[in-house]
Amino acid sequence: MMWFKKKIELFTHPLIETVDKELSSILKADLITSDSEILGRLSKEEQKQSGIASSDLLSIYEKKKDDLIKFTCYSYSKESKIELVEEYPNPEDDKQDYSDSKTIGLSKGFSITYAIYFYFLSKNDNKGLLDYLSVRRIPSFKKFHERLINYFHESKGVMLSDSYIQYAAGYDKENVTIKDIDKAIKDVQEMDEEHGAFWISILMDNDKEYVIEVNKKQKVSVMYGEKIDIQYDSQDWNEVKHILKLHIDKKFDDIITIVNK
């Protein structure tokens, strides 16, 4: 008996659709789904030109979703800035401040393009990527190729959230919630003296970092920028939890009032 493997349709695959929506949300852009038939045909041609099997591209979404999202967001944001500079080379002479420009929209299935880039880069197949960009007739494809290589490596260190928690023992997680605070307080009490601490960092739009560190002796260290560095002996773990809840809610003034009393 002969078995036939059904070809994977990436453009309409639910996982790709989910990632597209997540990306558009992070990039603050609308997801354009009109003219899906045309977009689908273009996407298939793009995949065909890459020579990459649909199953291999889908595997990236399944196994390296977070890395793909970081790479896509980082690359897209960097390229958008380059396009704006080219359009407005002298922003000081122009009434439009492009620093606050928002992406208007992204086409359905756009993440497949970045998954193709990601595939070549993760395989360290620079020649394959260069040939692909050439076939796709990407403007100044050699320079774009060099930028993509840099984006791939640089994106590994970026954060998609404005908060993260890290233990002295090495554990870390982005997008801190009250459940993470509860877990950290429980965990730190069971740690040894050397690793008995954790900290939560909040990154603000002005690139300032607001950090609170807590050790197993309930000492709270508040480090807000260069000017504020306060050590506070909390009353108990309930107060620690209250302070950290204010912290992730970005109620920094309320915290300063507590630790200065």
ChimeraX commands (.cxc) that place a marker at each C-alpha (Angstrom):
marker #1 position 0.00,0.00,0.00 radius 0.5
marker #1 position 1.32,3.46,-0.90 radius 0.5
marker #1 position 0.97,6.29,1.60 radius 0.5
marker #1 position 0.77,9.92,0.51 radius 0.5
marker #1 position 1.88,12.67,2.85 radius 0.5
marker #1 position -0.44,15.64,2.81 radius 0.5
marker #1 position 1.30,18.89,1.99 radius 0.5
marker #1 position 1.26,21.41,4.84 radius 0.5
marker #1 position -0.54,24.66,3.99 radius 0.5
marker #1 position 1.36,27.26,6.00 radius 0.5
marker #1 position -0.58,30.36,4.96 radius 0.5
marker #1 position -3.79,29.13,6.60 radius 0.5
marker #1 position -2.21,27.07,9.37 radius 0.5
marker #1 position -3.68,28.01,12.80 radius 0.5
marker #1 position -0.25,28.21,14.46 radius 0.5
marker #1 position 1.04,30.69,11.86 radius 0.5
marker #1 position -2.15,32.72,12.23 radius 0.5
marker #1 position -1.64,32.80,16.01 radius 0.5
marker #1 position 1.96,33.99,15.66 radius 0.5
marker #1 position 0.93,36.65,13.11 radius 0.5
marker #1 position -1.64,38.02,15.57 radius 0.5
marker #1 position 0.88,38.00,18.43 radius 0.5
marker #1 position 3.45,39.83,16.31 radius 0.5
marker #1 position 0.99,42.45,15.11 radius 0.5
marker #1 position 0.00,43.06,18.74 radius 0.5
marker #1 position 3.62,43.52,19.84 radius 0.5
marker #1 position 4.39,45.77,16.87 radius 0.5
marker #1 position 1.14,47.72,17.45 radius 0.5
marker #1 position -0.02,47.15,13.89 radius 0.5
marker #1 position -3.23,45.99,12.26 radius 0.5
marker #1 position -3.18,42.54,10.68 radius 0.5
marker #1 position -4.43,42.93,7.10 radius 0.5
marker #1 position -6.42,39.91,5.97 radius 0.5
marker #1 position -8.07,41.33,2.84 radius 0.5
marker #1 position -7.00,39.95,-0.57 radius 0.5
marker #1 position -6.08,36.68,1.15 radius 0.5
marker #1 position -6.12,34.79,-2.14 radius 0.5
marker #1 position -3.45,37.05,-3.62 radius 0.5
marker #1 position -1.40,37.05,-0.41 radius 0.5
marker #1 position -1.60,33.27,-0.22 radius 0.5
marker #1 position -0.37,32.89,-3.78 radius 0.5
marker #1 position 2.55,35.25,-3.16 radius 0.5
marker #1 position 3.43,33.39,0.04 radius 0.5
marker #1 position 3.49,30.05,-1.79 radius 0.5
marker #1 position 5.81,31.50,-4.42 radius 0.5
marker #1 position 8.05,32.86,-1.69 radius 0.5
marker #1 position 8.28,29.44,-0.03 radius 0.5
marker #1 position 8.93,27.76,-3.37 radius 0.5
marker #1 position 11.80,30.14,-4.12 radius 0.5
marker #1 position 13.35,29.45,-0.71 radius 0.5
marker #1 position 13.50,25.71,-1.40 radius 0.5
marker #1 position 12.60,25.04,2.24 radius 0.5
marker #1 position 10.07,22.33,3.01 radius 0.5
marker #1 position 6.84,23.51,4.64 radius 0.5
marker #1 position 7.38,21.01,7.45 radius 0.5
marker #1 position 10.78,22.53,8.23 radius 0.5
marker #1 position 9.30,26.02,8.41 radius 0.5
marker #1 position 6.43,24.82,10.59 radius 0.5
marker #1 position 8.97,23.17,12.90 radius 0.5
marker #1 position 10.42,26.63,13.62 radius 0.5
marker #1 position 7.00,27.84,14.77 radius 0.5
marker #1 position 6.56,24.74,16.93 radius 0.5
marker #1 position 10.02,24.51,18.50 radius 0.5
marker #1 position 11.51,28.02,18.31 radius 0.5
marker #1 position 8.47,30.26,18.45 radius 0.5
marker #1 position 9.88,32.70,21.04 radius 0.5
marker #1 position 13.17,33.07,19.16 radius 0.5
marker #1 position 11.30,33.62,15.89 radius 0.5
marker #1 position 9.08,36.28,17.47 radius 0.5
marker #1 position 12.08,38.11,18.93 radius 0.5
marker #1 position 13.94,37.96,15.61 radius 0.5
marker #1 position 10.91,39.16,13.64 radius 0.5
marker #1 position 10.09,42.05,15.98 radius 0.5
marker #1 position 13.72,43.15,16.25 radius 0.5
marker #1 position 14.37,42.91,12.50 radius 0.5
marker #1 position 11.13,44.61,11.51 radius 0.5
marker #1 position 11.65,47.46,13.98 radius 0.5
marker #1 position 15.23,48.03,12.82 radius 0.5
marker #1 position 14.27,47.99,9.14 radius 0.5
marker #1 position 11.36,50.36,9.75 radius 0.5
marker #1 position 13.75,52.89,11.27 radius 0.5
marker #1 position 16.08,52.59,8.27 radius 0.5
marker #1 position 13.16,53.22,5.90 radius 0.5
marker #1 position 12.10,56.29,7.90 radius 0.5
marker #1 position 15.61,57.75,7.88 radius 0.5
marker #1 position 15.76,57.28,4.12 radius 0.5
marker #1 position 12.41,59.03,3.73 radius 0.5
marker #1 position 13.21,61.82,6.23 radius 0.5
marker #1 position 17.02,62.22,6.24 radius 0.5
marker #1 position 16.79,65.56,8.07 radius 0.5
marker #1 position 14.00,65.24,10.63 radius 0.5
marker #1 position 14.98,68.52,12.29 radius 0.5
marker #1 position 14.03,70.31,9.07 radius 0.5
marker #1 position 10.74,68.46,8.74 radius 0.5
marker #1 position 7.63,69.11,10.76 radius 0.5
marker #1 position 6.96,65.38,11.06 radius 0.5
marker #1 position 8.71,63.67,13.94 radius 0.5
marker #1 position 9.11,60.11,12.70 radius 0.5
marker #1 position 10.40,58.87,16.04 radius 0.5
marker #1 position 6.79,58.27,17.13 radius 0.5
marker #1 position 5.60,56.79,13.85 radius 0.5
marker #1 position 3.41,53.70,14.09 radius 0.5
marker #1 position 3.31,50.76,11.72 radius 0.5
marker #1 position 0.04,50.92,9.77 radius 0.5
marker #1 position -0.47,47.27,9.00 radius 0.5
marker #1 position 1.06,43.87,8.33 radius 0.5
marker #1 position -0.20,41.37,5.78 radius 0.5
marker #1 position -1.55,37.97,6.80 radius 0.5
marker #1 position 1.24,35.38,6.67 radius 0.5
marker #1 position 4.01,37.98,6.90 radius 0.5
marker #1 position 5.80,35.97,9.59 radius 0.5
marker #1 position 6.52,33.24,7.01 radius 0.5
marker #1 position 8.98,35.62,5.37 radius 0.5
marker #1 position 10.89,35.96,8.63 radius 0.5
marker #1 position 10.65,32.23,9.28 radius 0.5
marker #1 position 12.47,31.71,5.96 radius 0.5
marker #1 position 15.19,34.16,6.98 radius 0.5
marker #1 position 15.35,32.51,10.40 radius 0.5
marker #1 position 15.72,29.05,8.88 radius 0.5
marker #1 position 18.77,30.01,6.80 radius 0.5
marker #1 position 20.34,31.93,9.69 radius 0.5
marker #1 position 19.77,29.15,12.24 radius 0.5
marker #1 position 21.47,26.73,9.84 radius 0.5
marker #1 position 24.31,29.24,9.37 radius 0.5
marker #1 position 23.59,28.96,5.64 radius 0.5
marker #1 position 24.66,32.46,4.66 radius 0.5
marker #1 position 25.08,31.54,1.01 radius 0.5
marker #1 position 21.60,30.03,0.89 radius 0.5
marker #1 position 20.12,33.21,2.38 radius 0.5
marker #1 position 22.10,35.44,0.03 radius 0.5
marker #1 position 20.97,33.44,-3.01 radius 0.5
marker #1 position 17.37,33.56,-1.79 radius 0.5
marker #1 position 17.43,37.35,-1.33 radius 0.5
marker #1 position 18.91,37.68,-4.81 radius 0.5
marker #1 position 16.16,35.53,-6.35 radius 0.5
marker #1 position 13.56,37.57,-4.46 radius 0.5
marker #1 position 15.10,40.71,-5.97 radius 0.5
marker #1 position 15.38,42.40,-2.58 radius 0.5
marker #1 position 16.82,45.93,-3.09 radius 0.5
marker #1 position 20.47,46.15,-1.99 radius 0.5
marker #1 position 20.17,42.50,-0.97 radius 0.5
marker #1 position 23.83,42.14,0.01 radius 0.5
marker #1 position 23.58,44.91,2.61 radius 0.5
marker #1 position 20.23,43.55,3.78 radius 0.5
marker #1 position 21.84,40.13,4.12 radius 0.5
marker #1 position 24.51,41.57,6.42 radius 0.5
marker #1 position 21.88,43.32,8.53 radius 0.5
marker #1 position 19.83,40.13,8.89 radius 0.5
marker #1 position 22.87,38.27,10.21 radius 0.5
marker #1 position 23.37,40.99,12.82 radius 0.5
marker #1 position 19.67,41.02,13.73 radius 0.5
marker #1 position 19.70,37.26,14.23 radius 0.5
marker #1 position 22.48,37.43,16.81 radius 0.5
marker #1 position 21.37,40.67,18.46 radius 0.5
marker #1 position 17.74,39.60,18.83 radius 0.5
marker #1 position 18.69,36.77,21.18 radius 0.5
marker #1 position 19.29,39.31,23.93 radius 0.5
marker #1 position 16.16,41.42,23.51 radius 0.5
marker #1 position 13.08,41.47,25.73 radius 0.5
marker #1 position 9.54,41.47,24.43 radius 0.5
marker #1 position 8.15,42.44,27.81 radius 0.5
marker #1 position 8.78,45.50,29.96 radius 0.5
marker #1 position 9.47,43.37,33.05 radius 0.5
marker #1 position 11.49,40.37,34.09 radius 0.5
marker #1 position 12.32,38.46,37.24 radius 0.5
marker #1 position 15.65,36.78,37.92 radius 0.5
marker #1 position 17.01,34.66,40.75 radius 0.5
marker #1 position 20.60,34.76,41.97 radius 0.5
marker #1 position 20.56,31.03,41.23 radius 0.5
marker #1 position 19.99,31.76,37.54 radius 0.5
marker #1 position 16.27,31.35,36.91 radius 0.5
marker #1 position 14.68,34.15,34.88 radius 0.5
marker #1 position 11.34,34.93,33.27 radius 0.5
marker #1 position 9.80,37.85,31.37 radius 0.5
marker #1 position 6.40,39.48,31.89 radius 0.5
marker #1 position 6.20,39.27,35.68 radius 0.5
marker #1 position 2.83,38.51,37.29 radius 0.5
marker #1 position 1.62,38.23,40.88 radius 0.5
marker #1 position 2.00,34.44,40.56 radius 0.5
marker #1 position 5.70,34.92,39.80 radius 0.5
marker #1 position 6.03,37.06,42.91 radius 0.5
marker #1 position 4.36,34.40,45.05 radius 0.5
marker #1 position 6.66,31.74,43.61 radius 0.5
marker #1 position 9.79,33.84,44.11 radius 0.5
marker #1 position 8.95,34.58,47.75 radius 0.5
marker #1 position 8.39,30.88,48.40 radius 0.5
marker #1 position 11.54,29.85,46.53 radius 0.5
marker #1 position 13.87,32.41,48.12 radius 0.5
marker #1 position 13.01,31.14,51.62 radius 0.5
marker #1 position 14.25,27.68,50.58 radius 0.5
marker #1 position 17.50,28.90,48.99 radius 0.5
marker #1 position 20.92,28.93,50.64 radius 0.5
marker #1 position 22.60,32.17,51.72 radius 0.5
marker #1 position 24.66,32.44,48.54 radius 0.5
marker #1 position 21.68,32.22,46.18 radius 0.5
marker #1 position 18.99,33.56,48.49 radius 0.5
marker #1 position 17.92,36.59,46.48 radius 0.5
marker #1 position 15.88,37.62,43.46 radius 0.5
marker #1 position 15.13,40.87,41.68 radius 0.5
marker #1 position 12.44,42.29,39.46 radius 0.5
marker #1 position 13.26,44.83,36.77 radius 0.5
marker #1 position 10.83,47.17,35.04 radius 0.5
marker #1 position 11.96,48.80,31.79 radius 0.5
marker #1 position 10.35,52.14,30.99 radius 0.5
marker #1 position 9.84,53.87,27.65 radius 0.5
marker #1 position 12.63,56.34,28.47 radius 0.5
marker #1 position 15.05,53.36,28.65 radius 0.5
marker #1 position 15.35,53.74,32.42 radius 0.5
marker #1 position 15.40,50.56,34.49 radius 0.5
marker #1 position 13.65,50.32,37.85 radius 0.5
marker #1 position 14.86,47.41,39.96 radius 0.5
marker #1 position 13.86,45.94,43.31 radius 0.5
marker #1 position 15.97,43.20,44.87 radius 0.5
marker #1 position 14.79,40.99,47.72 radius 0.5
marker #1 position 16.89,38.61,49.82 radius 0.5
marker #1 position 15.84,35.78,52.09 radius 0.5
marker #1 position 16.20,38.05,55.16 radius 0.5
marker #1 position 13.36,40.21,53.81 radius 0.5
marker #1 position 15.66,43.10,52.96 radius 0.5
marker #1 position 14.33,45.12,50.03 radius 0.5
marker #1 position 16.74,47.12,47.86 radius 0.5
marker #1 position 15.10,49.78,45.71 radius 0.5
marker #1 position 17.24,50.93,42.78 radius 0.5
marker #1 position 15.44,53.44,40.58 radius 0.5
marker #1 position 17.87,54.97,38.12 radius 0.5
marker #1 position 21.07,56.62,39.33 radius 0.5
marker #1 position 19.52,58.82,42.00 radius 0.5
marker #1 position 17.53,56.37,44.14 radius 0.5
marker #1 position 19.20,53.50,46.00 radius 0.5
marker #1 position 17.38,52.64,49.20 radius 0.5
marker #1 position 17.81,49.64,51.54 radius 0.5
marker #1 position 14.70,48.74,53.50 radius 0.5
marker #1 position 14.10,46.06,56.15 radius 0.5
marker #1 position 10.54,44.94,55.55 radius 0.5
marker #1 position 8.20,43.89,58.33 radius 0.5
marker #1 position 7.30,40.50,56.84 radius 0.5
marker #1 position 6.77,38.66,53.55 radius 0.5
marker #1 position 3.30,40.16,53.17 radius 0.5
marker #1 position 4.83,43.62,53.03 radius 0.5
marker #1 position 7.44,42.39,50.56 radius 0.5
marker #1 position 4.66,41.06,48.35 radius 0.5
marker #1 position 2.78,44.36,48.63 radius 0.5
marker #1 position 5.86,46.34,47.57 radius 0.5
marker #1 position 6.55,44.04,44.63 radius 0.5
marker #1 position 2.90,44.22,43.53 radius 0.5
marker #1 position 3.20,48.02,43.47 radius 0.5
marker #1 position 6.45,47.62,41.54 radius 0.5
marker #1 position 5.00,45.60,38.66 radius 0.5
marker #1 position 2.03,48.00,38.62 radius 0.5
marker #1 position 4.60,50.80,38.17 radius 0.5
marker #1 position 3.45,52.68,41.27 radius 0.5
marker #1 position 6.98,53.78,42.04 radius 0.5
marker #1 position 6.09,56.86,44.13 radius 0.5
marker #1 position 4.03,54.71,46.49 radius 0.5
marker #1 position 7.04,52.44,47.01 radius 0.5
marker #1 position 9.34,55.36,47.73 radius 0.5
marker #1 position 6.90,56.53,50.41 radius 0.5
marker #1 position 6.91,53.08,52.06 radius 0.5
marker #1 position 10.68,52.53,52.09 radius 0.5
marker #1 position 11.41,56.06,53.29 radius 0.5
marker #1 position 9.24,55.82,56.39 radius 0.5
marker link #1:1,2 radius 0.2
marker link #1:2,3 radius 0.2
marker link #1:3,4 radius 0.2
marker link #1:4,5 radius 0.2
marker link #1:5,6 radius 0.2
marker link #1:6,7 radius 0.2
marker link #1:7,8 radius 0.2
marker link #1:8,9 radius 0.2
marker link #1:9,10 radius 0.2
marker link #1:10,11 radius 0.2
marker link #1:11,12 radius 0.2
marker link #1:12,13 radius 0.2
marker link #1:13,14 radius 0.2
marker link #1:14,15 radius 0.2
marker link #1:15,16 radius 0.2
marker link #1:16,17 radius 0.2
marker link #1:17,18 radius 0.2
marker link #1:18,19 radius 0.2
marker link #1:19,20 radius 0.2
marker link #1:20,21 radius 0.2
marker link #1:21,22 radius 0.2
marker link #1:22,23 radius 0.2
marker link #1:23,24 radius 0.2
marker link #1:24,25 radius 0.2
marker link #1:25,26 radius 0.2
marker link #1:26,27 radius 0.2
marker link #1:27,28 radius 0.2
marker link #1:28,29 radius 0.2
marker link #1:29,30 radius 0.2
marker link #1:30,31 radius 0.2
marker link #1:31,32 radius 0.2
marker link #1:32,33 radius 0.2
marker link #1:33,34 radius 0.2
marker link #1:34,35 radius 0.2
marker link #1:35,36 radius 0.2
marker link #1:36,37 radius 0.2
marker link #1:37,38 radius 0.2
marker link #1:38,39 radius 0.2
marker link #1:39,40 radius 0.2
marker link #1:40,41 radius 0.2
marker link #1:41,42 radius 0.2
marker link #1:42,43 radius 0.2
marker link #1:43,44 radius 0.2
marker link #1:44,45 radius 0.2
marker link #1:45,46 radius 0.2
marker link #1:46,47 radius 0.2
marker link #1:47,48 radius 0.2
marker link #1:48,49 radius 0.2
marker link #1:49,50 radius 0.2
marker link #1:50,51 radius 0.2
marker link #1:51,52 radius 0.2
marker link #1:52,53 radius 0.2
marker link #1:53,54 radius 0.2
marker link #1:54,55 radius 0.2
marker link #1:55,56 radius 0.2
marker link #1:56,57 radius 0.2
marker link #1:57,58 radius 0.2
marker link #1:58,59 radius 0.2
marker link #1:59,60 radius 0.2
marker link #1:60,61 radius 0.2
marker link #1:61,62 radius 0.2
marker link #1:62,63 radius 0.2
marker link #1:63,64 radius 0.2
marker link #1:64,65 radius 0.2
marker link #1:65,66 radius 0.2
marker link #1:66,67 radius 0.2
marker link #1:67,68 radius 0.2
marker link #1:68,69 radius 0.2
marker link #1:69,70 radius 0.2
marker link #1:70,71 radius 0.2
marker link #1:71,72 radius 0.2
marker link #1:72,73 radius 0.2
marker link #1:73,74 radius 0.2
marker link #1:74,75 radius 0.2
marker link #1:75,76 radius 0.2
marker link #1:76,77 radius 0.2
marker link #1:77,78 radius 0.2
marker link #1:78,79 radius 0.2
marker link #1:79,80 radius 0.2
marker link #1:80,81 radius 0.2
marker link #1:81,82 radius 0.2
marker link #1:82,83 radius 0.2
marker link #1:83,84 radius 0.2
marker link #1:84,85 radius 0.2
marker link #1:85,86 radius 0.2
marker link #1:86,87 radius 0.2
marker link #1:87,88 radius 0.2
marker link #1:88,89 radius 0.2
marker link #1:89,90 radius 0.2
marker link #1:90,91 radius 0.2
marker link #1:91,92 radius 0.2
marker link #1:92,93 radius 0.2
marker link #1:93,94 radius 0.2
marker link #1:94,95 radius 0.2
marker link #1:95,96 radius 0.2
marker link #1:96,97 radius 0.2
marker link #1:97,98 radius 0.2
marker link #1:98,99 radius 0.2
marker link #1:99,100 radius 0.2
marker link #1:100,101 radius 0.2
marker link #1:101,102 radius 0.2
marker link #1:102,103 radius 0.2
marker link #1:103,104 radius 0.2
marker link #1:104,105 radius 0.2
marker link #1:105,106 radius 0.2
marker link #1:106,107 radius 0.2
marker link #1:107,108 radius 0.2
marker link #1:108,109 radius 0.2
marker link #1:109,110 radius 0.2
marker link #1:110,111 radius 0.2
marker link #1:111,112 radius 0.2
marker link #1:112,113 radius 0.2
marker link #1:113,114 radius 0.2
marker link #1:114,115 radius 0.2
marker link #1:115,116 radius 0.2
marker link #1:116,117 radius 0.2
marker link #1:117,118 radius 0.2
marker link #1:118,119 radius 0.2
marker link #1:119,120 radius 0.2
marker link #1:120,121 radius 0.2
marker link #1:121,122 radius 0.2
marker link #1:122,123 radius 0.2
marker link #1:123,124 radius 0.2
marker link #1:124,125 radius 0.2
marker link #1:125,126 radius 0.2
marker link #1:126,127 radius 0.2
marker link #1:127,128 radius 0.2
marker link #1:128,129 radius 0.2
marker link #1:129,130 radius 0.2
marker link #1:130,131 radius 0.2
marker link #1:131,132 radius 0.2
marker link #1:132,133 radius 0.2
marker link #1:133,134 radius 0.2
marker link #1:134,135 radius 0.2
marker link #1:135,136 radius 0.2
marker link #1:136,137 radius 0.2
marker link #1:137,138 radius 0.2
marker link #1:138,139 radius 0.2
marker link #1:139,140 radius 0.2
marker link #1:140,141 radius 0.2
marker link #1:141,142 radius 0.2
marker link #1:142,143 radius 0.2
marker link #1:143,144 radius 0.2
marker link #1:144,145 radius 0.2
marker link #1:145,146 radius 0.2
marker link #1:146,147 radius 0.2
marker link #1:147,148 radius 0.2
marker link #1:148,149 radius 0.2
marker link #1:149,150 radius 0.2
marker link #1:150,151 radius 0.2
marker link #1:151,152 radius 0.2
marker link #1:152,153 radius 0.2
marker link #1:153,154 radius 0.2
marker link #1:154,155 radius 0.2
marker link #1:155,156 radius 0.2
marker link #1:156,157 radius 0.2
marker link #1:157,158 radius 0.2
marker link #1:158,159 radius 0.2
marker link #1:159,160 radius 0.2
marker link #1:160,161 radius 0.2
marker link #1:161,162 radius 0.2
marker link #1:162,163 radius 0.2
marker link #1:163,164 radius 0.2
marker link #1:164,165 radius 0.2
marker link #1:165,166 radius 0.2
marker link #1:166,167 radius 0.2
marker link #1:167,168 radius 0.2
marker link #1:168,169 radius 0.2
marker link #1:169,170 radius 0.2
marker link #1:170,171 radius 0.2
marker link #1:171,172 radius 0.2
marker link #1:172,173 radius 0.2
marker link #1:173,174 radius 0.2
marker link #1:174,175 radius 0.2
marker link #1:175,176 radius 0.2
marker link #1:176,177 radius 0.2
marker link #1:177,178 radius 0.2
marker link #1:178,179 radius 0.2
marker link #1:179,180 radius 0.2
marker link #1:180,181 radius 0.2
marker link #1:181,182 radius 0.2
marker link #1:182,183 radius 0.2
marker link #1:183,184 radius 0.2
marker link #1:184,185 radius 0.2
marker link #1:185,186 radius 0.2
marker link #1:186,187 radius 0.2
marker link #1:187,188 radius 0.2
marker link #1:188,189 radius 0.2
marker link #1:189,190 radius 0.2
marker link #1:190,191 radius 0.2
marker link #1:191,192 radius 0.2
marker link #1:192,193 radius 0.2
marker link #1:193,194 radius 0.2
marker link #1:194,195 radius 0.2
marker link #1:195,196 radius 0.2
marker link #1:196,197 radius 0.2
marker link #1:197,198 radius 0.2
marker link #1:198,199 radius 0.2
marker link #1:199,200 radius 0.2
marker link #1:200,201 radius 0.2
marker link #1:201,202 radius 0.2
marker link #1:202,203 radius 0.2
marker link #1:203,204 radius 0.2
marker link #1:204,205 radius 0.2
marker link #1:205,206 radius 0.2
marker link #1:206,207 radius 0.2
marker link #1:207,208 radius 0.2
marker link #1:208,209 radius 0.2
marker link #1:209,210 radius 0.2
marker link #1:210,211 radius 0.2
marker link #1:211,212 radius 0.2
marker link #1:212,213 radius 0.2
marker link #1:213,214 radius 0.2
marker link #1:214,215 radius 0.2
marker link #1:215,216 radius 0.2
marker link #1:216,217 radius 0.2
marker link #1:217,218 radius 0.2
marker link #1:218,219 radius 0.2
marker link #1:219,220 radius 0.2
marker link #1:220,221 radius 0.2
marker link #1:221,222 radius 0.2
marker link #1:222,223 radius 0.2
marker link #1:223,224 radius 0.2
marker link #1:224,225 radius 0.2
marker link #1:225,226 radius 0.2
marker link #1:226,227 radius 0.2
marker link #1:227,228 radius 0.2
marker link #1:228,229 radius 0.2
marker link #1:229,230 radius 0.2
marker link #1:230,231 radius 0.2
marker link #1:231,232 radius 0.2
marker link #1:232,233 radius 0.2
marker link #1:233,234 radius 0.2
marker link #1:234,235 radius 0.2
marker link #1:235,236 radius 0.2
marker link #1:236,237 radius 0.2
marker link #1:237,238 radius 0.2
marker link #1:238,239 radius 0.2
marker link #1:239,240 radius 0.2
marker link #1:240,241 radius 0.2
marker link #1:241,242 radius 0.2
marker link #1:242,243 radius 0.2
marker link #1:243,244 radius 0.2
marker link #1:244,245 radius 0.2
marker link #1:245,246 radius 0.2
marker link #1:246,247 radius 0.2
marker link #1:247,248 radius 0.2
marker link #1:248,249 radius 0.2
marker link #1:249,250 radius 0.2
marker link #1:250,251 radius 0.2
marker link #1:251,252 radius 0.2
marker link #1:252,253 radius 0.2
marker link #1:253,254 radius 0.2
marker link #1:254,255 radius 0.2
marker link #1:255,256 radius 0.2
marker link #1:256,257 radius 0.2
marker link #1:257,258 radius 0.2
marker link #1:258,259 radius 0.2
marker link #1:259,260 radius 0.2
marker link #1:260,261 radius 0.2
view
